[in-house]
Amino acid sequence: MPELELSAGTVDYQDTGGDGPVVVLLHGVAMDGSLWRHVVAGLRDDYRCVVPTLPLGGHRRPMHPDADLSILGVARLVAEFLDRLDLHDVTLVLNDWGGAQSLVADGRTTRIGRLVLTSCEAFDNYPPGLPGRNLVTSARLPGGLALAFHLLRLKPARRLPVTWGWMTKRPVPPEIMDAWFRPLISSPEIRRDLRKYVLSTPPKPELLAWTEALRTFDRPTLIAWATEDRVMPVSHAHRLAELLPQATLVEIPDSYTLIPEDQPAVLTTHLRAFLEAQR
């Protein structure tokens, strides 16, 4: 897997290469780029898929101790990643993570040609839902994150509503989740990085100002939302569609938040239709 040295530290990423239009796919907390493995398989013949592993807990190498890993800091790291790889006219795809709001509000959209939001944090839904609130509680307690992720070695614990039970309707393959959680179980520095992020939520007025800034993103946007999502309300999809000037909204049934796990084929079909309409 290639790696890139950024201001915050070393970021691993997958790059399928080729001359096709560039699609950059971003994951959420305590995951890595493997979230997108099925979608990448369905796009890579015609599109260059670039999938970084963000420093949100599933990363293998700790960031620098002084790295800014706040919500805005990670969004700026994404912009730096696009700059360093010199990617242009990117289709930026996000699931679970809501960094698009802060990217737009911070004026870091020069390299972004299109946006795809799939069941992600929006408005003031930070931390998102019951799993997000549980994670913040763990981060605030001494040793809380270590205990929480050691418990997630137990397969039944992964299906609880306060952990991953409301993230997917279908269990994620255990070997995938094992890889997601291993860095947090084994490394105090990785837990330090995640703690920085989950405790960085700004006040509600700032969050809502970030969302309001989406009105200025006048490029094509696909909003693909899970109709049964218990963490990212489907009402947010409709509100986002009203905010974004060039938004198209599709609803995906029989899925919770992690649509790339629950309905990868359906999501890939919608992505392809959206991408081909822009060519």
C-alpha atoms as a printed R data frame, in Angstrom:
    type eleno elety resid chain resno       x       y       z
1   ATOM     1    CA   MET     A     1   0.000   0.000   0.000
2   ATOM     2    CA   PRO     A     2   1.458   3.417  -0.907
3   ATOM     3    CA   GLU     A     3   1.961   6.035   1.766
4   ATOM     4    CA   LEU     A     4   2.174   9.805   1.865
5   ATOM     5    CA   GLU     A     5   3.954  11.953   4.431
6   ATOM     6    CA   LEU     A     6   1.648  14.821   5.364
7   ATOM     7    CA   SER     A     7   1.992  17.558   7.959
8   ATOM     8    CA   ALA     A     8   0.162  15.464  10.572
9   ATOM     9    CA   GLY     A     9   2.014  12.214   9.846
10  ATOM    10    CA   THR     A    10   2.129   9.324   7.405
11  ATOM    11    CA   VAL     A    11  -1.135   8.372   5.689
12  ATOM    12    CA   ASP     A    12  -1.595   5.050   3.897
13  ATOM    13    CA   TYR     A    13  -3.836   4.903   0.859
14  ATOM    14    CA   GLN     A    14  -5.013   2.702  -1.990
15  ATOM    15    CA   ASP     A    15  -4.764   3.937  -5.571
16  ATOM    16    CA   THR     A    16  -6.141   1.837  -8.406
17  ATOM    17    CA   GLY     A    17  -4.353   4.068 -10.937
18  ATOM    18    CA   GLY     A    18  -5.316   4.577 -14.551
19  ATOM    19    CA   ASP     A    19  -6.389   7.550 -16.639
20  ATOM    20    CA   GLY     A    20 -10.061   7.576 -15.650
21  ATOM    21    CA   PRO     A    21 -11.765  10.334 -13.651
22  ATOM    22    CA   VAL     A    22 -10.605  10.432 -10.034
23  ATOM    23    CA   VAL     A    23 -12.899   9.262  -7.237
24  ATOM    24    CA   VAL     A    24 -11.655   9.751  -3.664
25  ATOM    25    CA   LEU     A    25 -13.557   7.739  -1.060
26  ATOM    26    CA   LEU     A    26 -13.491   8.609   2.656
27  ATOM    27    CA   HIS     A    27 -14.524   6.544   5.671
28  ATOM    28    CA   GLY     A    28 -15.541   7.329   9.240
29  ATOM    29    CA   VAL     A    29 -14.339   6.643  12.781
30  ATOM    30    CA   ALA     A    30 -12.629   3.364  13.747
31  ATOM    31    CA   MET     A    31 -12.506   2.102  10.174
32  ATOM    32    CA   ASP     A    32 -10.091   2.124   7.276
33  ATOM    33    CA   GLY     A    33 -10.321   2.271   3.501
34  ATOM    34    CA   SER     A    34 -11.476  -1.349   3.298
35  ATOM    35    CA   LEU     A    35 -14.983  -0.021   3.955
36  ATOM    36    CA   TRP     A    36 -15.019   0.800   0.222
37  ATOM    37    CA   ARG     A    37 -13.631  -2.528  -1.079
38  ATOM    38    CA   HIS     A    38 -16.841  -3.618  -2.840
39  ATOM    39    CA   VAL     A    39 -17.517  -0.185  -4.335
40  ATOM    40    CA   VAL     A    40 -13.936   0.115  -5.573
41  ATOM    41    CA   ALA     A    41 -14.258  -3.290  -7.230
42  ATOM    42    CA   GLY     A    42 -17.303  -1.993  -9.110
43  ATOM    43    CA   LEU     A    43 -15.678   1.283 -10.233
44  ATOM    44    CA   ARG     A    44 -12.009   0.568 -10.853
45  ATOM    45    CA   ASP     A    45 -12.330  -0.526 -14.472
46  ATOM    46    CA   ASP     A    46 -13.432   2.961 -15.510
47  ATOM    47    CA   TYR     A    47 -12.382   5.263 -12.663
48  ATOM    48    CA   ARG     A    48  -9.216   5.912 -10.705
49  ATOM    49    CA   CYS     A    49 -10.207   5.159  -7.118
50  ATOM    50    CA   VAL     A    50  -8.077   6.693  -4.356
51  ATOM    51    CA   VAL     A    51  -8.886   5.592  -0.809
52  ATOM    52    CA   PRO     A    52  -6.883   7.075   2.077
53  ATOM    53    CA   THR     A    53  -7.014   5.675   5.585
54  ATOM    54    CA   LEU     A    54  -7.766   8.743   7.680
55  ATOM    55    CA   PRO     A    55  -6.362   9.142  11.225
56  ATOM    56    CA   LEU     A    56  -9.699   8.298  12.816
57  ATOM    57    CA   GLY     A    57  -8.677   5.205  14.753
58  ATOM    58    CA   GLY     A    58  -8.282   2.606  12.012
59  ATOM    59    CA   HIS     A    59  -4.883   3.958  10.945
60  ATOM    60    CA   ARG     A    60  -1.819   1.797  11.563
61  ATOM    61    CA   ARG     A    61   0.748   4.472  12.380
62  ATOM    62    CA   PRO     A    62   0.202   7.225  14.944
63  ATOM    63    CA   MET     A    63   0.191  10.826  13.816
64  ATOM    64    CA   HIS     A    64   2.665  13.346  15.214
65  ATOM    65    CA   PRO     A    65   1.900  14.134  18.878
66  ATOM    66    CA   ASP     A    66   1.133  17.778  18.059
67  ATOM    67    CA   ALA     A    67  -1.045  16.993  14.996
68  ATOM    68    CA   ASP     A    68  -4.356  18.831  14.724
69  ATOM    69    CA   LEU     A    69  -6.869  15.977  14.547
70  ATOM    70    CA   SER     A    70  -9.965  18.007  15.258
71  ATOM    71    CA   ILE     A    71 -12.865  17.735  12.813
72  ATOM    72    CA   LEU     A    72 -11.556  20.759  10.932
73  ATOM    73    CA   GLY     A    73  -7.974  19.517  11.220
74  ATOM    74    CA   VAL     A    74  -8.807  16.192   9.565
75  ATOM    75    CA   ALA     A    75 -10.727  18.021   6.820
76  ATOM    76    CA   ARG     A    76  -7.635  20.147   6.155
77  ATOM    77    CA   LEU     A    77  -5.586  16.948   6.046
78  ATOM    78    CA   VAL     A    78  -7.872  15.655   3.289
79  ATOM    79    CA   ALA     A    79  -7.308  18.881   1.331
80  ATOM    80    CA   GLU     A    80  -3.549  18.477   1.843
81  ATOM    81    CA   PHE     A    81  -3.776  14.873   0.608
82  ATOM    82    CA   LEU     A    82  -5.475  16.014  -2.619
83  ATOM    83    CA   ASP     A    83  -2.846  18.734  -3.076
84  ATOM    84    CA   ARG     A    84   0.109  16.417  -2.533
85  ATOM    85    CA   LEU     A    85  -1.185  13.887  -5.058
86  ATOM    86    CA   ASP     A    86  -2.062  16.771  -7.403
87  ATOM    87    CA   LEU     A    87  -5.577  15.433  -7.963
88  ATOM    88    CA   HIS     A    88  -7.943  17.583 -10.004
89  ATOM    89    CA   ASP     A    89 -11.710  17.604 -10.611
90  ATOM    90    CA   VAL     A    90 -12.119  15.001  -7.895
91  ATOM    91    CA   THR     A    91 -15.386  13.301  -7.036
92  ATOM    92    CA   LEU     A    92 -15.216  13.241  -3.235
93  ATOM    93    CA   VAL     A    93 -17.329  10.496  -1.656
94  ATOM    94    CA   LEU     A    94 -18.005  10.381   2.083
95  ATOM    95    CA   ASN     A    95 -19.730   7.805   4.255
96  ATOM    96    CA   ASP     A    96 -20.319   8.170   7.998
97  ATOM    97    CA   TRP     A    97 -17.834  11.073   8.248
98  ATOM    98    CA   GLY     A    98 -19.199  14.606   7.763
99  ATOM    99    CA   GLY     A    99 -16.016  16.439   6.837
100 ATOM   100    CA   ALA     A   100 -17.460  17.903   3.633
101 ATOM   101    CA   GLN     A   101 -19.182  20.613   5.663
102 ATOM   102    CA   SER     A   102 -15.945  21.852   7.206
103 ATOM   103    CA   LEU     A   103 -14.053  21.509   3.901
104 ATOM   104    CA   VAL     A   104 -16.538  23.805   2.196
105 ATOM   105    CA   ALA     A   105 -16.755  26.219   5.125
106 ATOM   106    CA   ASP     A   106 -12.949  26.404   5.217
107 ATOM   107    CA   GLY     A   107 -12.773  27.165   1.482
108 ATOM   108    CA   ARG     A   108 -10.816  24.017   0.575
109 ATOM   109    CA   THR     A   109 -12.770  22.835  -2.453
110 ATOM   110    CA   THR     A   110 -10.528  23.922  -5.352
111 ATOM   111    CA   ARG     A   111  -9.762  20.355  -6.353
112 ATOM   112    CA   ILE     A   112 -13.284  19.014  -5.802
113 ATOM   113    CA   GLY     A   113 -15.505  18.821  -8.879
114 ATOM   114    CA   ARG     A   114 -18.346  16.762  -7.426
115 ATOM   115    CA   LEU     A   115 -19.501  15.671  -4.001
116 ATOM   116    CA   VAL     A   116 -21.223  12.465  -2.877
117 ATOM   117    CA   LEU     A   117 -22.658  12.325   0.640
118 ATOM   118    CA   THR     A   118 -23.770   8.880   1.783
119 ATOM   119    CA   SER     A   119 -25.392   8.685   5.222
120 ATOM   120    CA   CYS     A   120 -22.945  10.926   7.051
121 ATOM   121    CA   GLU     A   121 -22.792  13.451   9.868
122 ATOM   122    CA   ALA     A   122 -24.629  16.670   9.066
123 ATOM   123    CA   PHE     A   123 -25.997  19.769  10.775
124 ATOM   124    CA   ASP     A   124 -25.367  19.356  14.529
125 ATOM   125    CA   ASN     A   125 -25.403  15.551  14.541
126 ATOM   126    CA   TYR     A   126 -21.959  15.404  16.180
127 ATOM   127    CA   PRO     A   127 -21.316  13.001  17.794
128 ATOM   128    CA   PRO     A   128 -23.761  11.018  15.675
129 ATOM   129    CA   GLY     A   129 -26.501   9.054  17.390
130 ATOM   130    CA   LEU     A   130 -26.160   6.528  20.182
131 ATOM   131    CA   PRO     A   131 -22.857   4.994  18.957
132 ATOM   132    CA   GLY     A   132 -21.260   8.428  18.675
133 ATOM   133    CA   ARG     A   133 -22.361   9.516  22.140
134 ATOM   134    CA   ASN     A   134 -21.090   6.234  23.586
135 ATOM   135    CA   LEU     A   135 -17.708   6.765  21.928
136 ATOM   136    CA   VAL     A   136 -17.401  10.284  23.349
137 ATOM   137    CA   THR     A   137 -18.265   9.017  26.834
138 ATOM   138    CA   SER     A   138 -15.535   6.379  26.519
139 ATOM   139    CA   ALA     A   139 -13.029   8.991  25.330
140 ATOM   140    CA   ARG     A   140 -13.707  11.182  28.345
141 ATOM   141    CA   LEU     A   141 -13.040   8.424  30.889
142 ATOM   142    CA   PRO     A   142  -9.469   7.491  31.845
143 ATOM   143    CA   GLY     A   143  -8.759   4.236  30.012
144 ATOM   144    CA   GLY     A   144 -12.232   4.323  28.484
145 ATOM   145    CA   LEU     A   145 -11.232   3.859  24.855
146 ATOM   146    CA   ALA     A   146  -8.884   0.997  25.726
147 ATOM   147    CA   LEU     A   147 -11.679  -0.795  27.587
148 ATOM   148    CA   ALA     A   148 -14.267  -0.100  24.872
149 ATOM   149    CA   PHE     A   149 -12.174  -1.515  22.053
150 ATOM   150    CA   HIS     A   150 -10.895  -4.473  24.060
151 ATOM   151    CA   LEU     A   151 -14.560  -5.383  24.612
152 ATOM   152    CA   LEU     A   152 -15.102  -5.155  20.842
153 ATOM   153    CA   ARG     A   153 -12.858  -8.161  20.400
154 ATOM   154    CA   LEU     A   154 -15.970 -10.080  21.481
155 ATOM   155    CA   LYS     A   155 -18.193 -10.650  18.444
156 ATOM   156    CA   PRO     A   156 -21.563 -10.251  20.301
157 ATOM   157    CA   ALA     A   157 -20.449  -6.833  21.600
158 ATOM   158    CA   ARG     A   158 -20.142  -5.600  18.023
159 ATOM   159    CA   ARG     A   159 -23.873  -5.938  17.393
160 ATOM   160    CA   LEU     A   160 -25.015  -3.802  20.313
161 ATOM   161    CA   PRO     A   161 -26.821  -0.531  19.458
162 ATOM   162    CA   VAL     A   162 -24.210   1.462  21.392
163 ATOM   163    CA   THR     A   163 -21.391   0.013  19.249
164 ATOM   164    CA   TRP     A   164 -21.904  -1.208  15.668
165 ATOM   165    CA   GLY     A   165 -25.362  -2.769  15.794
166 ATOM   166    CA   TRP     A   166 -26.957   0.376  14.365
167 ATOM   167    CA   MET     A   167 -24.204   0.967  11.840
168 ATOM   168    CA   THR     A   168 -24.967  -2.040   9.615
169 ATOM   169    CA   LYS     A   169 -27.977  -4.300   9.232
170 ATOM   170    CA   ARG     A   170 -25.667  -7.171   8.348
171 ATOM   171    CA   PRO     A   171 -22.578  -8.073  10.371
172 ATOM   172    CA   VAL     A   172 -19.332  -6.845   8.852
173 ATOM   173    CA   PRO     A   173 -17.006  -9.830   8.196
174 ATOM   174    CA   PRO     A   174 -15.050 -10.434  11.424
175 ATOM   175    CA   GLU     A   175 -11.672 -10.280   9.709
176 ATOM   176    CA   ILE     A   176 -12.520  -6.787   8.413
177 ATOM   177    CA   MET     A   177 -13.625  -5.529  11.824
178 ATOM   178    CA   ASP     A   178 -10.621  -7.180  13.474
179 ATOM   179    CA   ALA     A   179  -8.385  -5.112  11.189
180 ATOM   180    CA   TRP     A   180 -10.370  -1.941  11.921
181 ATOM   181    CA   PHE     A   181 -10.090  -2.311  15.695
182 ATOM   182    CA   ARG     A   182  -6.581  -3.803  16.011
183 ATOM   183    CA   PRO     A   183  -4.722  -0.451  16.038
184 ATOM   184    CA   LEU     A   184  -6.995   0.919  18.774
185 ATOM   185    CA   ILE     A   185  -6.608  -2.218  20.859
186 ATOM   186    CA   SER     A   186  -2.830  -2.372  20.570
187 ATOM   187    CA   SER     A   187  -1.648   1.253  20.441
188 ATOM   188    CA   PRO     A   188  -2.070   3.981  23.086
189 ATOM   189    CA   GLU     A   189  -0.919   6.516  20.466
190 ATOM   190    CA   ILE     A   190  -3.704   5.524  18.064
191 ATOM   191    CA   ARG     A   191  -6.189   5.875  20.920
192 ATOM   192    CA   ARG     A   192  -4.678   9.315  21.618
193 ATOM   193    CA   ASP     A   193  -5.295  10.280  17.983
194 ATOM   194    CA   LEU     A   194  -8.915   9.106  18.088
195 ATOM   195    CA   ARG     A   195  -9.506  10.869  21.404
196 ATOM   196    CA   LYS     A   196  -8.374  14.151  19.861
197 ATOM   197    CA   TYR     A   197 -10.952  13.760  17.125
198 ATOM   198    CA   VAL     A   198 -13.982  12.610  19.106
199 ATOM   199    CA   LEU     A   199 -13.522  15.324  21.748
200 ATOM   200    CA   SER     A   200 -13.147  18.123  19.196
201 ATOM   201    CA   THR     A   201 -16.808  18.836  18.432
202 ATOM   202    CA   PRO     A   202 -17.269  22.608  18.245
203 ATOM   203    CA   PRO     A   203 -20.344  24.423  19.606
204 ATOM   204    CA   LYS     A   204 -23.665  23.937  17.820
205 ATOM   205    CA   PRO     A   205 -23.683  27.401  16.165
206 ATOM   206    CA   GLU     A   206 -20.351  26.633  14.498
207 ATOM   207    CA   LEU     A   207 -21.569  23.241  13.282
208 ATOM   208    CA   LEU     A   208 -24.683  24.812  11.796
209 ATOM   209    CA   ALA     A   209 -22.599  27.545  10.159
210 ATOM   210    CA   TRP     A   210 -20.515  24.830   8.477
211 ATOM   211    CA   THR     A   211 -23.672  23.266   7.095
212 ATOM   212    CA   GLU     A   212 -25.021  26.606   5.929
213 ATOM   213    CA   ALA     A   213 -21.807  27.082   3.939
214 ATOM   214    CA   LEU     A   214 -22.856  24.165   1.722
215 ATOM   215    CA   ARG     A   215 -25.141  26.641  -0.073
216 ATOM   216    CA   THR     A   216 -21.982  27.972  -1.727
217 ATOM   217    CA   PHE     A   217 -20.965  24.596  -3.201
218 ATOM   218    CA   ASP     A   218 -22.411  25.062  -6.691
219 ATOM   219    CA   ARG     A   219 -21.156  21.811  -8.189
220 ATOM   220    CA   PRO     A   220 -22.979  18.521  -8.811
221 ATOM   221    CA   THR     A   221 -23.775  16.636  -5.616
222 ATOM   222    CA   LEU     A   222 -25.285  13.212  -5.038
223 ATOM   223    CA   ILE     A   223 -26.936  12.548  -1.689
224 ATOM   224    CA   ALA     A   224 -27.435   8.799  -1.200
225 ATOM   225    CA   TRP     A   225 -29.010   7.974   2.146
226 ATOM   226    CA   ALA     A   226 -30.134   4.816   3.914
227 ATOM   227    CA   THR     A   227 -33.868   4.975   4.548
228 ATOM   228    CA   GLU     A   228 -33.581   2.891   7.735
229 ATOM   229    CA   ASP     A   229 -30.600   4.762   9.183
230 ATOM   230    CA   ARG     A   230 -30.821   5.040  12.969
231 ATOM   231    CA   VAL     A   231 -27.692   7.171  13.384
232 ATOM   232    CA   MET     A   232 -27.822   9.645  10.483
233 ATOM   233    CA   PRO     A   233 -31.500  10.706  10.150
234 ATOM   234    CA   VAL     A   234 -32.931  10.434   6.650
235 ATOM   235    CA   SER     A   235 -34.534  13.840   7.234
236 ATOM   236    CA   HIS     A   236 -31.011  15.263   7.033
237 ATOM   237    CA   ALA     A   237 -30.725  13.989   3.471
238 ATOM   238    CA   HIS     A   238 -33.760  16.028   2.450
239 ATOM   239    CA   ARG     A   239 -32.498  19.123   4.247
240 ATOM   240    CA   LEU     A   240 -29.097  18.776   2.562
241 ATOM   241    CA   ALA     A   241 -30.793  18.414  -0.820
242 ATOM   242    CA   GLU     A   242 -32.490  21.750  -0.225
243 ATOM   243    CA   LEU     A   243 -29.227  23.420   0.801
244 ATOM   244    CA   LEU     A   244 -26.942  22.252  -1.995
245 ATOM   245    CA   PRO     A   245 -27.646  24.072  -5.282
246 ATOM   246    CA   GLN     A   246 -27.032  21.098  -7.609
247 ATOM   247    CA   ALA     A   247 -28.101  18.201  -5.415
248 ATOM   248    CA   THR     A   248 -29.670  14.922  -6.507
249 ATOM   249    CA   LEU     A   249 -31.201  12.792  -3.760
250 ATOM   250    CA   VAL     A   250 -31.590   9.007  -3.815
251 ATOM   251    CA   GLU     A   251 -32.775   6.843  -0.938
252 ATOM   252    CA   ILE     A   252 -31.383   3.355  -0.444
253 ATOM   253    CA   PRO     A   253 -33.587   0.814   1.346
254 ATOM   254    CA   ASP     A   254 -32.553  -2.130   3.505
255 ATOM   255    CA   SER     A   255 -29.454  -0.439   4.873
256 ATOM   256    CA   TYR     A   256 -28.144   1.337   7.920
257 ATOM   257    CA   THR     A   257 -25.354   3.945   7.940
258 ATOM   258    CA   LEU     A   258 -22.594   1.912   6.317
259 ATOM   259    CA   ILE     A   259 -24.184   1.606   2.886
260 ATOM   260    CA   PRO     A   260 -20.890   0.380   1.346
261 ATOM   261    CA   GLU     A   261 -21.278  -2.690   3.581
262 ATOM   262    CA   ASP     A   262 -25.056  -3.181   3.511
263 ATOM   263    CA   GLN     A   263 -25.845  -2.258  -0.108
264 ATOM   264    CA   PRO     A   264 -22.589  -1.888  -2.059
265 ATOM   265    CA   ALA     A   265 -24.048  -2.931  -5.428
266 ATOM   266    CA   VAL     A   266 -26.945  -0.470  -5.175
267 ATOM   267    CA   LEU     A   267 -24.628   2.324  -4.080
268 ATOM   268    CA   THR     A   268 -22.202   1.543  -6.915
269 ATOM   269    CA   THR     A   269 -25.034   1.700  -9.443
270 ATOM   270    CA   HIS     A   270 -26.062   5.144  -8.187
271 ATOM   271    CA   LEU     A   271 -22.454   6.328  -8.167
272 ATOM   272    CA   ARG     A   272 -21.889   5.173 -11.720
273 ATOM   273    CA   ALA     A   273 -25.063   6.864 -12.955
274 ATOM   274    CA   PHE     A   274 -24.066  10.106 -11.228
275 ATOM   275    CA   LEU     A   275 -20.490  10.002 -12.527
276 ATOM   276    CA   GLU     A   276 -21.484   9.156 -16.077
277 ATOM   277    CA   ALA     A   277 -24.008  11.983 -16.143
278 ATOM   278    CA   GLN     A   278 -21.143  14.414 -15.485
279 ATOM   279    CA   ARG     A   279 -18.808  13.156 -18.246
